[in-house]
């Protein structure tokens, strides 16, 4: 009986842990006008806790780029991440969040 109660007591906590974790998303940033802009935006995105850039795809014109990132949604939100480039004068939009598919 005690083991059953212990297992039942841990179920809600385990469910919460399972919903949090590493996620991946793609963010498009515009307003890049020099080669260092992509680095500045990368640093801006990583000011949110536990964000890592997996890939950067620049456009042919060089004025925009798509950042594929991973992050822990228990530590930060996509909304918090997407607004970070604005502090440096860039515009960013969430293209997709593949982990929500």
LINJOWO-V476892 format. One record per residue. NEAR is the number of other C-alpha atoms within 8 Angstrom. D_CENTER is the distance of its C-alpha to the mean C-alpha in whole Angstrom. Layout:
BEGIN
<<NEAR,D_CENTER> <NEAR,D_CENTER>>
END
This chain:
BEGIN
<<4,43> <5,41> <6,39> <7,38> <8,37> <8,35> <8,33> <8,33> <8,32> <8,29> <8,28> <8,26> <8,24> <8,23> <8,22> <8,19> <8,18> <7,18> <6,15> <9,13> <10,11> <8,9> <9,7> <11,6> <13,6> <12,8> <14,8> <12,12> <15,13> <10,17> <9,20> <13,20> <7,23> <7,24> <7,23> <6,21> <9,19> <10,16> <8,16> <9,16> <12,13> <9,12> <8,13> <12,12> <12,8> <12,9> <8,11> <11,8> <8,9> <9,9> <12,6> <8,8> <11,8> <8,10> <7,12> <9,13> <7,16> <9,18> <8,20> <4,24> <5,25> <10,22> <10,21> <12,18> <14,15> <11,12> <13,9> <12,8> <13,5> <12,5> <13,5> <12,8> <11,8> <7,11> <7,10> <12,8> <8,7> <7,5> <6,9> <9,9> <11,6> <12,8> <9,11> <12,11> <14,13> <9,15> <8,17> <9,18> <7,19> <12,17> <9,16> <12,12> <8,12> <10,9> <8,11> <7,11> <10,9> <7,11> <7,11> <4,12> <4,15>>
END
